[in-house]
Amino acid sequence: MWEFFHKVGEEQQKAIENNFKILRTIEEHGLGDKKFFGGDEIGIADLVFGMVIHYFAPMEDVMGVKFIKVDTFPRLHAWMRHFSEHPVIKDNVPDYSRVVDYLKGYLDLINRMQK
């Protein structure tokens, strides 16, 4: 899922389309109609995917590409809300703005290296 962050132009568009396929599979086959991947409580799959999403959402802001919208992935969107609002998660994740700042710096580094 980091692939789109490193690509530009047509390659980035292919990476974005690939991410949509991955997210669709996760929503349909992993999450289904459950609140969390394991049911009503947060489990290991939620924690693993939550780590990905915790960086994915700031990447969306930095890159200007929105992946998990309520109309595109309604169940994943609801899962993100449930997951991020859970007290244990909410109290233990890095500050969103710090993640955005880190990713902006990382993207700047990548861009400078590609020149």
Secondary structure, DSSP 8 states (H G I E B T S, - for coil): --HHHH--HHHHHHHHHHHHHHHHHIIIIIITT-SBTTBSS--HHHHHHHHHHHHHHHHHHHHT-----TTT-HHHHHHHHHHHHSHHHHTTS--HHHHHHHHHHHHHHHHHHH-
